[in-house]
């Protein structure tokens, strides 16, 4: 990594960590929405410096959309019905899953196959994502999964209130 990439990486990492801390500690939701957008910009910059352009674009769009939802006028807060013990257990499970995924990413070996499905198709897109953005694509996939679960939980709470 040359010096320009290193500077871009460290500036982007500082933006993402600083934005995340501001999201956690700012009192009003409009400022937290702006801080969430800064966090997304920082994460997108980190992925660009790591040559994961497609994942950077997806992360930027997702974080900007979440920032608009958080700062928007229709944002509502609801109480969780799960006890503290279950949340702690869920956090430990998530940490264990993260450790397992990190171990698999660092110790695993990608499979090389000989199938070529053409220059345009699902096989070509999969090959492109595995060649260039494998870890970033997994992270974005996990982010989308968490967002979908959160949206489904929010929808259930909303439908119960009707």
N, CA, C and O of each residue as an XYZ file, in Angstrom:
648
protein
N       0.853     -1.166      0.000
C       0.000      0.000      0.000
C       0.902      1.232      0.000
O       1.748      1.391      0.880
N       0.716      2.096     -0.986
C       1.530      3.306     -1.033
C       0.994      4.345     -0.048
O      -0.028      4.127      0.603
N       1.688      5.462      0.052
C       1.355      6.444      1.090
C      -0.013      7.084      0.868
O      -0.716      7.375      1.836
N      -0.400      7.308     -0.375
C      -1.705      7.917     -0.639
C      -2.844      6.981     -0.225
O      -3.838      7.426      0.347
N      -2.698      5.691     -0.512
C      -3.701      4.722     -0.071
C      -3.734      4.620      1.450
O      -4.807      4.513      2.043
N      -2.565      4.652      2.080
C      -2.508      4.580      3.539
C      -3.186      5.788      4.180
O      -3.910      5.640      5.165
N      -2.958      6.976      3.632
C      -3.608      8.176      4.155
C      -5.117      8.068      3.979
O      -5.872      8.369      4.902
N      -5.561      7.639      2.797
C      -7.001      7.461      2.561
C      -7.615      6.441      3.499
O      -8.725      6.632      3.996
N      -6.886      5.347      3.744
C      -7.390      4.319      4.647
C      -7.535      4.856      6.061
O      -8.571      4.655      6.695
N      -6.517      5.532      6.563
C      -6.568      6.019      7.944
C      -7.587      7.141      8.117
O      -8.247      7.211      9.154
N      -7.730      8.018      7.126
C      -8.760      9.068      7.212
C     -10.149      8.436      7.204
O     -11.020      8.830      7.979
N     -10.350      7.459      6.330
C     -11.649      6.781      6.268
C     -11.935      6.003      7.541
O     -13.067      6.005      8.026
N     -10.933      5.343      8.084
C     -11.127      4.607      9.335
C     -11.459      5.562     10.481
O     -12.299      5.252     11.326
N     -10.799      6.725     10.510
C     -11.096      7.720     11.537
C     -12.517      8.244     11.396
O     -13.214      8.426     12.395
N     -12.955      8.490     10.154
C     -14.334      8.928      9.924
C     -15.335      7.879     10.394
O     -16.337      8.211     11.027
N     -15.065      6.621     10.087
C     -16.025      5.576     10.458
C     -16.083      5.369     11.965
O     -17.172      5.217     12.518
N     -14.940      5.358     12.640
C     -14.942      5.171     14.095
C     -15.513      6.402     14.792
O     -16.308      6.276     15.723
N     -15.114      7.582     14.350
C     -15.646      8.809     14.947
C     -17.146      8.947     14.732
O     -17.868      9.340     15.648
N     -17.622      8.628     13.533
C     -19.055      8.678     13.269
C     -19.826      7.684     14.111
O     -20.914      7.991     14.598
N     -19.268      6.486     14.289
C     -19.942      5.470     15.099
C     -20.016      5.909     16.562
O     -21.033      5.693     17.221
N     -18.952      6.520     17.071
C     -18.979      7.024     18.446
C     -20.004      8.150     18.594
O     -20.701      8.230     19.606
N     -20.093      9.008     17.593
C     -21.090     10.081     17.649
C     -22.510      9.530     17.599
O     -23.399     10.046     18.277
N     -22.732      8.481     16.798
C     -24.057      7.859     16.766
C     -24.425      7.330     18.140
O     -25.583      7.414     18.549
N     -23.460      6.791     18.850
C     -23.738      6.223     20.162
C     -23.974      7.290     21.221
O     -24.744      7.053     22.151
N     -23.338      8.460     21.115
C     -23.363      9.408     22.217
C     -24.118     10.711     21.957
O     -24.328     11.470     22.903
N     -24.530     11.005     20.740
C     -25.262     12.254     20.501
C     -26.688     12.153     21.031
O     -27.292     11.083     20.973
N     -27.235     13.257     21.549
C     -28.542     13.177     22.198
C     -29.737     13.165     21.244
O     -30.708     12.459     21.516
N     -29.710     13.910     20.147
C     -30.897     13.965     19.285
C     -30.689     13.165     18.004
O     -29.560     12.964     17.555
N     -31.785     12.718     17.431
C     -31.697     11.770     16.311
C     -31.284     12.419     15.002
O     -30.768     11.726     14.125
N     -31.490     13.722     14.832
C     -31.057     14.378     13.592
C     -29.530     14.360     13.495
O     -28.969     14.063     12.440
N     -28.875     14.677     14.596
C     -27.414     14.640     14.595
C     -26.900     13.206     14.494
O     -25.872     12.957     13.864
N     -27.609     12.266     15.111
C     -27.203     10.859     14.985
C     -27.335     10.388     13.549
O     -26.515      9.598     13.082
N     -28.363     10.864     12.834
C     -28.503     10.519     11.421
C     -27.349     11.039     10.596
O     -26.834     10.339      9.724
N     -26.936     12.277     10.870
C     -25.782     12.842     10.167
C     -24.514     12.065     10.503
O     -23.685     11.812      9.629
N     -24.364     11.688     11.771
C     -23.194     10.898     12.170
C     -23.202      9.519     11.517
O     -22.147      8.981     11.182
N     -24.391      8.947     11.336
C     -24.486      7.653     10.655
C     -24.083      7.777      9.192
O     -23.454      6.872      8.644
N     -24.442      8.896      8.553
C     -24.011      9.131      7.170
C     -22.488      9.273      7.102
O     -21.868      8.780      6.159
N     -21.881      9.934      8.080
C     -20.414     10.068      8.124
C     -19.770      8.697      8.321
O     -18.737      8.400      7.721
N     -20.385      7.862      9.165
C     -19.871      6.504      9.360
C     -19.902      5.722      8.055
O     -18.936      5.042      7.711
N     -21.005      5.818      7.333
C     -21.102      5.136      6.036
C     -20.090      5.643      5.036
O     -19.524      4.863      4.270
N     -19.853      6.960      5.038
C     -18.842      7.523      4.152
C     -17.456      6.991      4.496
O     -16.662      6.688      3.605
N     -17.169      6.878      5.788
C     -15.874      6.335      6.209
C     -15.714      4.870      5.838
O     -14.663      4.463      5.344
N     -16.765      4.066      6.076
C     -16.686      2.645      5.707
C     -16.554      2.469      4.202
O     -15.821      1.599      3.732
N     -17.259      3.290      3.459
C     -17.150      3.222      2.002
C     -15.739      3.584      1.548
O     -15.203      2.969      0.626
N     -15.140      4.580      2.196
C     -13.764      4.947      1.860
C     -12.777      3.839      2.169
O     -11.834      3.612      1.411
N     -12.994      3.140      3.294
C     -12.122      2.008      3.634
C     -12.206      0.942      2.548
O     -11.188      0.391      2.129
N     -13.418      0.657      2.096
C     -13.572     -0.373      1.067
C     -12.994      0.065     -0.262
O     -12.470     -0.766     -1.004
N     -13.073      1.350     -0.584
C     -12.463      1.841     -1.828
C     -10.944      1.691     -1.765
O     -10.322      1.295     -2.752
N     -10.342      2.000     -0.621
C      -8.887      1.853     -0.522
C      -8.468      0.391     -0.568
O      -7.320      0.089     -0.893
N      -9.384     -0.522     -0.246
C      -9.088     -1.953     -0.333
C      -9.519     -2.545     -1.674
O      -9.551     -3.765     -1.833
N      -9.850     -1.686     -2.637
C     -10.244     -2.066     -4.000
C     -11.523     -2.893     -4.034
O     -11.641     -3.828     -4.826
N     -12.463     -2.554     -3.190
C     -13.772     -3.211     -3.184
C     -14.822     -2.172     -3.568
O     -15.625     -1.753     -2.734
N     -14.810     -1.763     -4.824
C     -15.649     -0.669     -5.291
C     -17.139     -0.945     -5.220
O     -17.908     -0.085     -4.791
N     -17.558     -2.133     -5.634
C     -18.980     -2.468     -5.611
C     -19.498     -2.514     -4.180
O     -20.577     -1.993     -3.898
N     -18.756     -3.123     -3.287
C     -19.167     -3.177     -1.883
C     -19.177     -1.775     -1.280
O     -20.032     -1.481     -0.444
N     -18.258     -0.909     -1.677
C     -18.237      0.462     -1.174
C     -19.486      1.214     -1.591
O     -20.059      1.964     -0.800
N     -19.906      1.018     -2.823
C     -21.121      1.679     -3.305
C     -22.354      1.176     -2.560
O     -23.214      1.971     -2.180
N     -22.447     -0.120     -2.352
C     -23.594     -0.690     -1.636
C     -23.619     -0.210     -0.189
O     -24.684      0.126      0.330
N     -22.468     -0.174      0.465
C     -22.398      0.298      1.853
C     -22.795      1.765      1.932
O     -23.532      2.157      2.837
N     -22.323      2.568      1.010
C     -22.659      3.993      1.024
C     -24.160      4.206      0.856
O     -24.759      5.005      1.575
N     -24.762      3.503     -0.080
C     -26.210      3.637     -0.294
C     -26.983      3.168      0.935
O     -27.936      3.827      1.352
N     -26.585      2.038      1.516
C     -27.281      1.512      2.699
C     -27.171      2.463      3.875
O     -28.172      2.725      4.542
N     -25.990      2.984      4.147
C     -25.817      3.871      5.290
C     -26.517      5.208      5.080
O     -27.051      5.775      6.033
N     -26.525      5.723      3.853
C     -27.254      6.964      3.608
C     -28.751      6.751      3.788
O     -29.440      7.618      4.325
N     -29.256      5.613      3.347
C     -30.676      5.318      3.548
C     -31.010      5.175      5.028
O     -32.043      5.668      5.481
N     -30.142      4.501      5.785
C     -30.381      4.381      7.228
C     -30.310      5.733      7.908
O     -31.080      5.989      8.834
N     -29.408      6.611      7.477
C     -29.309      7.944      8.062
C     -30.569      8.752      7.786
O     -31.047      9.474      8.661
N     -31.113      8.635      6.571
C     -32.360      9.333      6.256
C     -33.521      8.799      7.088
O     -34.371      9.568      7.538
N     -33.557      7.488      7.293
C     -34.610      6.917      8.126
C     -34.484      7.381      9.580
O     -35.487      7.690     10.224
N     -33.264      7.427     10.088
C     -33.056      7.826     11.479
C     -33.377      9.298     11.698
O     -33.973      9.655     12.714
N     -32.990     10.158     10.758
C     -33.200     11.596     10.926
C     -34.579     12.039     10.456
O     -34.964     13.185     10.687
N     -35.326     11.161      9.804
C     -36.632     11.525      9.258
C     -37.695     11.745     10.318
O     -37.521     11.340     11.467
N     -38.793     12.384      9.941
C     -39.848     12.696     10.916
C     -40.691     11.489     11.327
O     -41.395     11.562     12.334
N     -40.644     10.399     10.592
C     -41.486      9.247     10.907
C     -40.773      8.206     11.762
O     -41.290      7.105     11.948
N     -39.603      8.535     12.280
C     -38.838      7.613     13.113
C     -39.525      7.455     14.456
O     -39.919      8.440     15.080
N     -39.669      6.199     14.905
C     -40.300      5.919     16.193
C     -39.384      5.035     17.025
O     -38.626      4.226     16.489
N     -39.463      5.195     18.318
C     -38.716      4.369     19.257
C     -39.693      3.401     19.900
O     -40.796      3.795     20.279
N     -39.304      2.140     20.027
C     -40.163      1.174     20.700
C     -39.338      0.392     21.706
O     -38.132      0.204     21.546
N     -40.018     -0.051     22.736
C     -39.368     -0.790     23.805
C     -39.192     -2.247     23.406
O     -40.067     -2.833     22.768
N     -38.062     -2.827     23.780
C     -37.821     -4.233     23.514
C     -38.517     -5.083     24.569
O     -38.524     -4.735     25.750
N     -39.094     -6.183     24.143
C     -39.782     -7.057     25.086
C     -38.880     -8.197     25.568
O     -39.324     -9.071     26.313
N     -37.633     -8.186     25.146
C     -36.689     -9.234     25.526
C     -35.906     -8.761     26.746
O     -35.491     -7.605     26.819
N     -35.709     -9.666     27.702
C     -34.988     -9.328     28.918
C     -33.501     -9.136     28.690
O     -32.969     -9.490     27.637
N     -32.840     -8.575     29.685
C     -31.414     -8.281     29.585
C     -30.574     -9.541     29.432
O     -29.590     -9.544     28.692
N     -30.956    -10.618     30.129
C     -30.197    -11.861     30.029
C     -30.183    -12.428     28.620
O     -29.154    -12.916     28.153
N     -31.333    -12.364     27.935
C     -31.395    -12.879     26.567
C     -30.588    -12.006     25.610
O     -29.978    -12.512     24.667
N     -30.584    -10.699     25.851
C     -29.780     -9.817     25.002
C     -28.293    -10.095     25.199
O     -27.529    -10.079     24.234
N     -27.877    -10.349     26.435
C     -26.479    -10.686     26.702
C     -26.103    -11.999     26.020
O     -25.021    -12.122     25.445
N     -26.993    -12.965     26.089
C     -26.753    -14.250     25.434
C     -26.662    -14.080     23.913
O     -25.819    -14.696     23.262
N     -27.525    -13.251     23.366
C     -27.462    -12.972     21.926
C     -26.171    -12.284     21.527
O     -25.609    -12.576     20.471
N     -25.695    -11.368     22.371
C     -24.426    -10.690     22.095
C     -23.259    -11.671     22.135
O     -22.354    -11.599     21.304
N     -23.281    -12.589     23.102
C     -22.223    -13.610     23.155
C     -22.269    -14.524     21.941
O     -21.227    -14.894     21.401
N     -23.477    -14.891     21.506
C     -23.619    -15.715     20.308
C     -23.113    -14.996     19.068
O     -22.462    -15.606     18.220
N     -23.406    -13.697     18.954
C     -22.926    -12.924     17.817
C     -21.405    -12.817     17.834
O     -20.768    -12.895     16.783
N     -20.817    -12.640     19.014
C     -19.353    -12.583     19.120
C     -18.722    -13.913     18.734
O     -17.688    -13.942     18.066
N     -19.344    -15.023     19.155
C     -18.820    -16.345     18.791
C     -18.920    -16.571     17.290
O     -18.002    -17.120     16.680
N     -20.036    -16.149     16.689
C     -20.193    -16.286     15.239
C     -19.172    -15.428     14.506
O     -18.606    -15.859     13.501
N     -18.934    -14.221     14.999
C     -17.928    -13.365     14.383
C     -16.542    -13.990     14.470
O     -15.783    -13.958     13.501
N     -16.210    -14.557     15.620
C     -14.907    -15.211     15.775
C     -14.781    -16.392     14.822
O     -13.717    -16.606     14.242
N     -15.849    -17.159     14.654
C     -15.832    -18.291     13.733
C     -15.660    -17.832     12.290
O     -14.899    -18.436     11.535
N     -16.363    -16.767     11.902
C     -16.226    -16.244     10.550
C     -14.836    -15.668     10.309
O     -14.272    -15.841      9.228
N     -14.278    -14.982     11.310
C     -12.919    -14.452     11.169
C     -11.906    -15.584     11.030
O     -10.984    -15.493     10.219
N     -12.069    -16.648     11.814
C     -11.174    -17.801     11.707
C     -11.279    -18.431     10.322
O     -10.266    -18.782      9.716
N     -12.508    -18.575      9.823
C     -12.696    -19.166      8.495
C     -12.115    -18.275      7.403
O     -11.579    -18.775      6.414
N     -12.218    -16.958      7.575
C     -11.697    -16.051      6.555
C     -10.171    -16.070      6.516
O      -9.578    -16.008      5.438
N      -9.537    -16.153      7.670
C      -8.081    -16.108      7.695
C      -7.422    -17.473      7.474
O      -6.302    -17.541      6.968
N      -8.094    -18.538      7.842
C      -7.503    -19.869      7.714
C      -8.056    -20.662      6.533
O      -7.502    -21.698      6.168
N      -9.130    -20.187      5.942
C      -9.770    -20.923      4.862
C      -9.057    -20.733      3.537
O      -8.179    -19.881      3.399
N      -9.445    -21.530      2.580
C      -8.882    -21.452      1.242
C     -10.041    -21.448      0.261
O     -10.945    -22.277      0.368
N     -10.027    -20.528     -0.688
C     -11.099    -20.453     -1.658
C     -10.950    -21.565     -2.691
O      -9.841    -21.911     -3.098
N     -12.060    -22.104     -3.097
C     -12.071    -23.190     -4.072
C     -11.938    -22.601     -5.468
O     -12.617    -21.632     -5.808
N     -11.072    -23.184     -6.266
C     -10.907    -22.757     -7.652
C     -11.568    -23.795     -8.546
O     -11.225    -24.976     -8.502
N     -12.510    -23.348     -9.351
C     -13.234    -24.266    -10.223
C     -12.911    -23.965    -11.670
O     -12.290    -22.950    -11.984
N     -13.336    -24.849    -12.542
C     -13.074    -24.694    -13.962
C     -14.293    -24.381    -14.780
O     -14.216    -24.400    -16.009
N     -15.420    -24.095    -14.159
C     -16.645    -23.820    -14.905
C     -16.673    -22.370    -15.357
O     -16.437    -21.464    -14.557
N     -16.956    -22.147    -16.621
C     -17.096    -20.801    -17.162
C     -18.467    -20.694    -17.805
O     -18.722    -21.294    -18.848
N     -19.328    -19.942    -17.190
C     -20.706    -19.822    -17.654
C     -20.907    -18.704    -18.648
O     -22.050    -18.321    -18.900
N     -19.866    -18.171    -19.217
C     -20.000    -17.078    -20.165
C     -19.563    -15.767    -19.528
O     -19.244    -15.712    -18.340
N     -19.554    -14.726    -20.329
C     -19.091    -13.434    -19.829
C     -20.178    -12.681    -19.096
O     -19.879    -11.755    -18.343
N     -21.443    -13.053    -19.296
C     -22.538    -12.365    -18.621
C     -23.485    -13.405    -18.052
O     -24.032    -14.213    -18.801
N     -23.682    -13.401    -16.786
C     -24.566    -14.360    -16.143
C     -24.253    -14.441    -14.664
O     -23.373    -13.744    -14.161
N     -24.979    -15.295    -13.979
C     -24.795    -15.387    -12.530
C     -23.429    -15.961    -12.172
O     -22.847    -15.574    -11.158
N     -22.910    -16.871    -12.980
C     -21.585    -17.434    -12.703
C     -20.502    -16.361    -12.843
O     -19.560    -16.320    -12.052
N     -20.637    -15.499    -13.843
C     -19.650    -14.434    -14.038
C     -19.719    -13.411    -12.908
O     -18.686    -12.926    -12.447
N     -20.923    -13.085    -12.462
C     -21.065    -12.136    -11.357
C     -20.494    -12.733    -10.075
O     -19.799    -12.044     -9.329
N     -20.781    -14.011     -9.811
C     -20.225    -14.675     -8.637
C     -18.715    -14.723     -8.678
O     -18.059    -14.496     -7.662
N     -18.148    -15.020     -9.852
C     -16.695    -15.050     -9.999
C     -16.096    -13.670     -9.756
O     -15.050    -13.544     -9.120
N     -16.769    -12.627    -10.268
C     -16.300    -11.261    -10.062
C     -16.302    -10.903     -8.577
O     -15.333    -10.334     -8.074
N     -17.379    -11.233     -7.879
C     -17.471    -10.909     -6.453
C     -16.450    -11.688     -5.635
O     -15.874    -11.135     -4.699
N     -16.211    -12.950     -5.960
C     -15.226    -13.737     -5.224
C     -13.801    -13.293     -5.537
O     -12.931    -13.358     -4.669
N     -13.552    -12.843     -6.768
C     -12.204    -12.409     -7.127
C     -11.839    -11.077     -6.479
O     -10.704    -10.889     -6.041
N     -12.789    -10.160     -6.416
C     -12.444     -8.805     -6.007
C     -12.957     -8.414     -4.624
O     -12.239     -7.770     -3.859
N     -14.170     -8.791     -4.301
C     -14.822     -8.259     -3.115
C     -15.333     -9.348     -2.188
O     -16.429     -9.206     -1.645
N     -14.595    -10.423     -1.984
C     -15.130    -11.570     -1.248
C     -15.493    -11.214      0.192
O     -16.637    -11.418      0.597
N     -14.565    -10.696      0.963
C     -14.849    -10.391      2.364
C     -15.817     -9.225      2.484
O     -16.705     -9.236      3.336
N     -15.648     -8.216      1.631
C     -16.556     -7.075      1.666
C     -17.972     -7.493      1.276
O     -18.941     -6.975      1.830
N     -18.102     -8.421      0.333
C     -19.421     -8.903     -0.050
C     -20.069     -9.666      1.085
O     -21.275     -9.543      1.297
N     -19.300    -10.449      1.819
C     -19.843    -11.146      2.986
C     -20.308    -10.155      4.045
O     -21.358    -10.348      4.658
N     -19.543     -9.108      4.260
C     -19.928     -8.108      5.256
C     -21.200     -7.379      4.841
O     -22.073     -7.135      5.674
N     -21.312     -7.029      3.561
C     -22.525     -6.369      3.085
C     -23.706     -7.323      3.152
O     -24.819     -6.907      3.477
N     -23.481     -8.599      2.847
C     -24.560     -9.585      2.964
C     -25.047     -9.718      4.390
O     -26.250     -9.836      4.624
N     -24.133     -9.701      5.348
C     -24.528     -9.747      6.761
C     -25.282     -8.491      7.150
O     -26.252     -8.558      7.904
N     -24.846     -7.338      6.640
C     -25.535     -6.085      6.917
C     -26.953     -6.100      6.364
O     -27.886     -5.659      7.036
N     -27.122     -6.602      5.152
C     -28.456     -6.679      4.555
C     -29.330     -7.647      5.332
O     -30.516     -7.382      5.527
N     -28.767     -8.766      5.782
C     -29.543     -9.717      6.576
C     -30.023     -9.091      7.878
O     -31.184     -9.247      8.256
N     -29.133     -8.384      8.562
C     -29.519     -7.726      9.811
C     -30.575     -6.655      9.548
O     -31.513     -6.508     10.330
N     -30.430     -5.910      8.457
C     -31.420     -4.882      8.122
C     -32.782     -5.496      7.830
O     -33.811     -4.956      8.235
N     -32.790     -6.628      7.125
C     -34.061     -7.284      6.825
C     -34.721     -7.837      8.078
O     -35.940     -7.748      8.227
N     -33.940     -8.399      8.969
C     -34.502     -8.910     10.231
C     -35.054     -7.754     11.053
O     -36.136     -7.866     11.629
N     -34.325     -6.646     11.113
C     -34.806     -5.475     11.840
C     -36.073     -4.898     11.230
O     -36.985     -4.492     11.951
N     -36.133     -4.861      9.906
C     -37.339     -4.357      9.247
C     -38.533     -5.270      9.509
O     -39.648     -4.797      9.728
N     -38.293     -6.573      9.485
C     -39.382     -7.512      9.769
C     -39.859     -7.380     11.207
O     -41.061     -7.431     11.467
N     -38.930     -7.210     12.145
C     -39.312     -7.033     13.552
C     -40.073     -5.728     13.736
O     -41.067     -5.694     14.461
N     -39.630     -4.666     13.099
C     -40.346     -3.395     13.174
C     -41.730     -3.480     12.576
O     -42.673     -2.891     13.105
N     -41.867     -4.204     11.477
C     -43.170     -4.371     10.844
C     -44.115     -5.156     11.750
O     -45.302     -4.842     11.844
N     -43.580     -6.179     12.416
C     -44.417     -6.959     13.343
C     -44.913     -6.121     14.501
O     -46.074     -6.220     14.897
N     -44.037     -5.301     15.042
C     -44.435     -4.428     16.147
C     -45.493     -3.434     15.680
O     -46.454     -3.154     16.398
N     -45.312     -2.914     14.491
C     -46.281     -1.954     13.947
C     -47.626     -2.597     13.708
O     -48.662     -2.000     14.003
N     -47.624     -3.811     13.176
C     -48.884     -4.498     12.902
C     -49.602     -4.899     14.189
O     -50.832     -4.952     14.215
N     -48.863     -5.179     15.246
C     -49.503     -5.517     16.521
C     -50.223     -4.325     17.113
O     -51.239     -4.478     17.790
N     -49.694     -3.129     16.857
C     -50.298     -1.921     17.403
C     -51.598     -1.533     16.735
O     -52.346     -0.725     17.284
N     -51.891     -2.077     15.578
C     -53.124     -1.707     14.855
C     -54.322     -2.405     15.367
O     -55.424     -2.195     14.860
